[in-house]
Amino acid sequence: MAIAFRSAGAIAANATTTSMNVAAPVDVANNDILICVVLGKDNLVASFPAGWTKFVEQDNTTALRMTVAWRRIRSISRNSR
């Protein structure tokens, strides 16, 4: 099967707390790869739940940090998203 873009989830933003919940797109299917990009200020380190793998962390001096993580969907259920 060819690699193809299926859809994007909603943008989540939160300026007042240190955690957020990000919903998966509604049409996610088995073996899909989810990619999450987090941009935070003050070079704060982003952490992800079990099953997610960080593959990029980049600081921009002392002001910003971008983190990118991915996860393969193994089985569809309300708890796996």
C-alpha distances in whole Angstrom, upper triangle without the diagonal:
4,7,9,12,13,17,20,22,26,28,30,34,37,40,42,40,38,36,33,31,27,25,22,20,21,17,16,14,13,11,12,13,17,19,23,25,29,32,35,39,41,38,38,35,32,31,29,28,27,23,23,23,25,24,26,30,32,35,37,41,42,41,37,34,31,28,24,23,19,18,15,16,17,18,19,23,26,26,23,22
4,6,10,12,15,18,21,25,26,29,32,35,38,40,39,37,35,32,30,27,25,21,20,21,18,16,15,15,13,12,13,16,17,21,23,27,30,33,36,39,36,36,34,31,31,28,28,27,24,23,23,24,22,24,28,30,33,35,38,40,39,35,32,28,26,23,22,18,18,16,17,18,20,21,24,27,27,24,23
4,7,9,13,15,18,21,23,25,28,32,34,37,36,34,31,29,27,23,22,18,17,19,16,14,13,14,11,10,10,13,14,18,19,23,26,29,33,35,33,32,30,27,27,25,25,25,21,20,20,21,19,21,24,26,30,31,35,36,35,31,28,25,23,19,18,15,15,13,15,17,19,19,23,25,25,22,20
4,6,9,12,15,19,20,23,26,30,32,35,34,33,30,27,25,22,20,17,15,16,14,13,13,14,12,10,10,12,13,17,18,22,25,28,32,35,32,32,30,27,27,25,25,25,22,20,21,21,20,21,25,26,29,31,34,36,34,30,28,24,23,19,18,16,16,14,15,18,19,19,22,24,25,22,20
4,6,8,12,15,17,20,23,26,29,32,31,30,27,24,22,19,17,14,12,14,12,11,12,14,13,10,10,10,11,14,16,19,22,25,29,32,30,30,28,25,25,23,24,24,21,19,20,20,19,20,23,24,27,28,32,33,31,28,26,22,20,17,17,14,15,14,15,18,19,18,21,22,23,20,18
4,7,10,14,16,19,22,26,29,31,30,29,26,23,21,17,15,12,9,11,8,8,10,12,12,9,10,10,12,15,17,20,23,26,30,33,31,30,29,25,25,23,23,24,21,19,20,21,21,22,25,27,29,31,34,35,33,29,27,23,22,18,18,15,15,14,14,17,17,16,18,19,21,18,16
4,7,10,12,15,19,22,25,28,27,27,24,20,18,14,12,10,7,9,8,8,11,14,14,11,11,10,11,13,15,18,20,24,27,30,29,28,27,24,24,21,22,23,20,19,20,21,21,22,24,25,28,29,32,33,31,27,25,22,20,17,17,15,15,15,14,18,18,16,18,18,20,18,15
4,7,9,12,15,19,22,24,24,23,20,17,15,11,10,8,6,9,10,10,13,16,16,12,11,9,9,10,12,15,17,20,24,27,26,25,24,20,21,19,20,21,19,17,19,19,19,19,21,23,25,26,29,30,27,24,22,19,17,15,15,14,14,15,15,18,19,17,18,18,19,17,14
4,7,9,13,16,19,21,21,20,17,14,12,8,7,6,5,8,10,10,14,16,17,13,13,10,10,10,11,13,16,19,22,26,25,23,22,19,19,17,18,20,18,16,18,19,20,20,21,23,25,26,29,29,26,23,21,18,17,15,15,14,14,15,15,18,18,16,17,15,17,15,12
4,6,10,13,16,19,18,19,16,13,11,8,7,8,8,10,13,13,17,20,20,17,16,13,12,11,12,13,15,17,21,24,24,22,22,19,19,18,19,21,20,18,20,20,21,21,22,23,25,25,28,28,25,22,21,18,18,16,16,16,17,19,18,22,21,19,19,17,18,18,14
4,7,10,13,16,16,16,14,11,11,8,9,11,11,14,16,16,20,22,22,19,17,14,12,10,10,10,12,14,17,21,20,19,19,16,18,17,18,21,21,18,20,19,20,19,20,20,21,22,25,24,21,18,18,15,15,14,15,16,18,20,20,23,24,22,22,20,20,19,16
4,7,10,13,12,13,11,8,8,6,9,11,12,15,18,18,21,23,24,20,19,15,14,11,10,9,11,12,15,19,19,17,17,14,16,15,16,20,20,17,19,18,20,19,19,20,21,21,24,23,20,17,16,15,15,15,15,16,18,20,20,24,24,22,22,19,19,19,15
4,7,9,10,11,10,8,10,9,12,15,16,19,22,21,25,27,27,24,22,18,16,13,12,10,10,10,12,16,17,15,16,14,16,16,18,22,22,19,21,19,21,20,19,19,19,20,22,21,17,15,15,14,15,16,17,19,20,23,24,27,27,26,25,22,22,22,19
4,6,6,8,8,7,10,11,14,17,19,22,25,24,28,29,29,26,24,20,19,15,14,11,11,10,12,15,16,14,15,13,15,16,18,22,23,20,22,20,23,21,20,20,20,20,22,20,17,15,15,15,16,17,18,21,22,25,26,29,29,27,26,23,23,23,20
4,6,8,10,10,13,15,18,21,23,25,28,28,31,33,32,30,27,23,21,18,16,12,11,9,10,12,14,13,15,14,17,18,20,24,26,23,24,22,24,22,20,20,19,19,20,18,15,14,15,15,17,19,20,23,25,28,29,32,33,31,30,27,26,26,24
4,7,9,10,14,16,19,22,25,27,30,29,33,34,34,31,29,25,24,20,18,15,14,12,12,14,16,14,16,15,17,18,20,24,26,24,25,24,26,24,22,22,21,21,22,19,17,16,17,18,19,21,22,25,26,30,30,33,33,32,30,27,26,27,24
4,6,8,11,14,17,21,23,26,29,28,31,32,32,29,27,24,22,18,17,14,14,11,12,14,15,12,14,13,14,15,17,21,23,21,23,21,24,23,20,21,20,21,22,20,17,16,16,17,17,20,20,23,24,27,28,30,31,29,28,25,24,24,22
4,7,11,13,17,20,23,25,28,26,29,30,30,28,25,22,20,16,15,12,12,10,11,12,13,9,10,9,10,12,14,18,20,18,19,18,21,20,17,19,18,19,21,18,16,15,14,15,15,17,17,20,21,25,25,28,29,28,27,24,22,22,20
4,7,10,13,16,19,22,25,23,26,27,27,24,22,19,17,14,14,11,12,11,13,15,15,12,11,9,9,10,11,15,17,16,17,17,20,19,18,19,19,21,23,20,19,16,15,15,14,16,15,18,19,22,22,25,25,24,23,20,18,19,17
4,6,10,13,16,18,21,20,23,24,24,22,20,16,15,12,13,10,12,12,15,17,17,14,14,11,11,10,12,15,17,15,17,17,20,19,18,20,21,22,24,22,20,18,16,16,14,15,15,16,17,20,20,23,23,22,20,18,17,17,14
4,6,10,13,15,18,17,20,21,22,19,18,14,14,11,13,12,14,15,18,20,20,17,16,13,12,10,11,14,15,14,17,17,20,20,20,22,23,25,27,25,23,20,19,17,16,16,14,15,15,18,17,20,20,18,17,14,13,13,11
4,7,10,12,15,14,17,19,19,16,15,11,11,9,11,11,13,15,18,21,20,18,17,13,13,11,11,14,15,13,16,16,18,18,19,21,22,24,27,26,23,20,18,16,14,14,13,13,13,16,15,18,18,16,16,13,13,13,9
4,7,8,11,11,14,16,17,15,14,11,12,10,13,14,17,18,22,25,24,22,20,17,16,13,13,16,15,14,17,18,20,21,22,24,26,27,30,29,27,24,22,19,17,16,14,14,13,15,13,17,16,14,13,11,11,11,7
4,6,8,7,10,13,14,11,11,8,10,10,13,15,18,20,24,27,25,23,22,18,17,14,14,15,14,13,16,17,19,20,22,24,26,28,31,31,28,25,23,20,18,15,14,12,11,12,10,14,13,11,11,10,11,10,6
4,6,6,10,13,14,11,11,9,11,12,14,17,20,22,26,29,28,26,25,21,21,18,17,19,17,16,19,20,21,22,24,26,28,29,33,33,30,27,25,22,20,17,16,14,13,13,12,15,15,12,13,12,14,12,9
4,6,9,12,15,12,14,12,15,15,18,20,23,26,29,32,31,30,28,24,23,20,19,21,19,19,21,23,24,26,27,30,32,33,37,36,34,30,28,25,23,21,19,17,16,15,13,15,14,11,11,11,13,13,10
4,6,10,12,10,12,12,15,16,19,22,25,28,31,34,33,31,30,26,25,22,21,22,19,19,22,23,24,26,28,30,33,34,38,38,35,32,30,26,24,21,20,17,15,14,12,14,13,10,12,12,15,13,11
4,7,9,7,9,9,12,14,17,20,23,26,30,33,31,29,27,24,22,19,18,18,16,16,18,20,21,23,25,28,31,32,36,36,34,30,28,24,22,19,17,14,12,10,8,11,10,8,10,11,13,11,9
4,6,6,9,10,14,16,20,23,26,29,33,35,33,32,29,26,24,21,19,19,16,17,19,21,22,24,27,30,33,35,38,38,37,33,30,27,24,21,18,15,12,10,7,9,8,7,10,12,14,11,10
4,6,9,11,15,17,21,24,27,30,34,36,34,32,29,26,24,20,19,18,14,15,18,20,21,24,27,30,33,35,39,39,38,34,31,27,24,21,18,14,11,8,5,5,5,6,10,13,14,10,11
4,6,9,13,16,19,22,26,29,32,35,32,31,28,24,23,19,18,17,13,14,15,18,18,21,24,27,31,33,36,37,36,32,29,25,22,19,16,12,9,6,5,6,8,9,13,16,16,12,12
4,6,10,13,16,20,23,26,30,32,30,28,26,23,21,18,17,17,13,13,14,17,17,19,22,25,28,30,34,34,33,29,26,23,20,16,14,10,8,6,5,8,10,10,13,15,16,12,11
4,7,10,13,16,20,23,26,29,26,25,22,19,18,15,15,15,12,10,11,13,13,16,19,21,25,27,30,31,30,26,23,19,16,13,10,7,6,4,6,10,12,13,15,16,16,13,11
4,7,10,13,17,20,23,26,23,22,20,16,16,13,13,14,11,9,10,12,13,14,17,20,23,25,28,28,27,23,20,17,14,11,8,5,5,6,7,11,13,13,15,15,15,12,9
4,7,10,13,16,20,23,20,19,17,14,14,12,13,14,12,9,10,10,10,11,14,16,19,21,24,25,23,19,17,13,11,7,6,4,7,9,11,15,17,16,18,18,18,15,12
4,7,10,13,17,19,17,16,14,11,11,10,12,14,13,9,10,9,10,11,12,14,17,19,22,22,20,16,14,11,8,6,5,6,9,12,13,17,19,18,19,18,17,15,12
4,7,10,14,16,14,14,13,10,12,11,14,16,15,12,12,10,10,9,10,11,14,15,19,19,17,13,11,7,6,5,7,9,12,15,17,21,22,22,23,22,21,19,16
4,6,10,13,11,10,10,7,10,10,14,17,17,13,13,11,12,10,10,11,12,13,17,16,14,10,8,6,5,6,9,12,14,18,20,23,25,24,24,23,22,20,17
4,7,10,9,9,10,9,12,13,17,20,20,17,16,13,14,12,10,10,10,11,14,13,11,7,6,5,7,9,12,15,18,21,23,27,28,28,28,26,25,24,21
4,7,7,6,8,8,12,14,17,20,21,18,18,15,16,14,11,11,10,10,13,11,8,6,5,7,8,11,14,17,20,24,26,29,30,30,30,28,26,25,23
4,5,6,10,11,14,17,20,24,25,21,21,18,19,16,13,12,10,9,11,8,6,4,6,9,11,15,17,21,24,28,29,32,34,33,33,31,30,29,26
4,6,9,11,15,18,22,25,26,23,22,19,20,17,13,12,9,9,9,6,5,5,7,11,13,17,19,23,26,30,31,34,36,36,36,34,32,31,29
4,6,9,13,16,20,22,23,20,19,15,16,14,10,9,6,8,8,6,6,5,5,8,10,14,16,20,23,27,29,32,34,34,34,32,30,29,27
4,6,10,13,17,19,21,18,17,14,16,14,11,11,9,11,12,10,9,8,7,9,10,14,15,19,21,25,27,30,32,31,31,29,27,26,24
4,7,10,14,16,18,15,14,11,13,12,9,10,10,13,14,12,12,10,8,9,8,11,12,16,18,22,24,27,29,29,29,27,25,24,22
4,7,10,13,15,12,12,9,12,11,9,11,12,15,17,15,14,12,9,9,7,9,10,13,15,19,21,23,25,25,25,23,21,20,18
4,7,10,12,9,10,9,12,12,11,14,15,18,20,19,18,15,12,12,9,10,9,12,13,17,19,21,23,23,23,21,19,17,16
4,7,8,6,8,8,12,13,13,16,18,21,23,22,21,18,15,14,10,10,8,10,10,14,15,17,19,19,19,18,15,14,13
4,6,6,9,11,14,16,16,20,22,25,27,26,25,22,19,17,14,13,11,11,10,13,14,15,16,17,16,15,12,11,11
4,6,8,11,14,17,18,21,23,27,29,28,28,24,21,20,16,15,11,11,9,12,12,13,15,16,16,15,12,10,11
4,7,10,13,16,17,21,24,27,29,29,28,25,22,19,16,14,10,9,6,8,9,10,12,14,14,15,12,9,10
4,7,10,12,14,17,20,23,26,26,25,21,18,16,12,10,6,6,5,8,10,12,15,16,16,16,14,11,11
4,6,9,11,15,18,21,24,24,24,20,17,14,11,9,5,5,6,10,13,14,17,19,20,20,18,15,15
4,6,8,11,14,17,20,20,20,17,13,11,7,6,4,7,9,13,16,18,21,22,23,23,21,18,17
4,7,10,14,17,19,20,20,17,13,11,8,6,6,7,11,13,17,19,22,24,25,25,23,20,19
4,6,10,13,16,17,17,14,10,8,6,5,7,10,13,17,20,22,25,26,28,27,26,23,21
4,7,10,13,13,14,11,7,6,4,7,9,13,16,19,22,25,28,28,29,29,27,24,23
4,7,9,11,11,8,6,5,7,9,12,16,19,23,25,28,31,31,32,32,30,28,26
4,6,7,8,6,4,7,9,12,15,19,22,26,29,31,34,34,35,34,32,30,28
4,6,6,5,6,8,11,14,18,21,25,28,31,34,37,37,37,36,35,33,30
4,6,7,9,11,14,18,21,25,28,32,34,37,40,40,40,39,37,36,33
4,6,8,12,15,18,21,25,28,32,34,37,39,39,40,38,36,35,33
4,7,11,14,17,20,24,27,31,33,36,38,38,38,36,35,33,31
4,7,10,13,17,20,24,27,29,33,35,34,34,33,31,30,27
4,7,10,13,17,20,24,26,29,31,31,32,30,29,27,25
4,7,10,14,17,21,23,26,28,28,29,28,27,25,22
4,7,10,14,17,20,23,25,25,26,25,24,21,19
4,7,11,14,17,20,22,22,24,23,22,19,17
4,7,11,13,16,19,19,21,20,19,16,14
4,7,10,13,16,16,18,18,17,14,12
4,6,9,12,13,15,15,14,10,10
4,6,9,11,13,15,14,10,10
4,6,7,10,12,11,7,8
4,7,10,12,12,8,10
4,6,10,10,7,9
4,7,8,6,7
4,5,5,7
4,6,6
4,6
4
